Amino acid sequence: MVLKLIPAAALAFAFTLPLAAPVMAQSATDEIAKYRQMLADDNPADLSEDKGAELWRTALGPNKVSLEKCDLGLGAGVVNGAYVKLPRYFADTNKVQDLESRLVTCMVSLQGIAEADAKKNPFGANSNMQALVAYIAAQSKGQKIAPPMSHPKEKEAYAIGKQIFFYRAGAHDFACVTCHGAPDQRIRLQSLPNLLDAKDAQATYATWPAYRVSQGEVRTMQHRLYDCFRQQRFPEVQYTSEAVTALTMYLAKNAEGGTFAAPAMKR
Ligand code: HEC
């Protein structure tokens, strides 16, 4: 009798422990889903979009011109569908750029703003950059994620991004892949998308920029990656650095074909 009971108790114990965390995490995810549903037609990111649209059209900087002639890759001033075809190679800068580094280029070349000023306060409360990104990204809603990959520098950016994704270093010897390379991983209550899986990569890439409920701000992909470099205990990454563009290219390519749905709402 005793012999029979011991294995049963051990079994129960073994089952309880690993299940406890996922069950809690599930309910947290459900709560966020409910919250999202409640606000579905009312994403606070709408306010940022409006502000971004206004900023796009407002004459600013020493040259007193708007950004309406800024070429985001589809021709001067074209915002419709521009986001899903970024990052991409630009001949005038001879660089692969994501939206944010491209906007900095336009602020400098069109509006005459100093580069340091254009890069100032990119993540701060009510930053102009996050509003512009929210506006431009929203003009790609419903379109397919399709970063171009024909120019050698685009291929190179992808390859570098891939290398960074797998590069382990820092105090904990972490790489992106440590946290984002397997299904159903979690840190505390947060599920970690497997960015090597097309479906997860699409669902993730399609939903940035996002209004983050926990932060009360719209956050861009630059901010997301900045924050993950921090979680990875890497040195602080420079705003619009080529490393971030390369990583973004890698993530965009992994998400290719997904339907873009940002600005979204997230935890
Ligand atoms: C120590 C673990 C860890 C490492 C290393 C890490 N991340 Fe993250 N990542 C997280 C956590 C935690 C979240 C937030 C999940 C949440 O808030 O729901 C996250 C979120 C993300 C997201 C957004 C996910 C979503 O669902 O929208 C992306 C994209 C991302 N990380 C990319 C990266 C990249 C690229 C790297 C490498 C530079 C990286 N991460 C390194 C833990 C990590």
Residues whose N, C-alpha, C, O or C-beta is under 5 A from the ligand:
A	BS01	HEC	F174 A175 C176 C179 I187 Q190 S191 P193 T204 C228 F229 Q231 Q232 R267
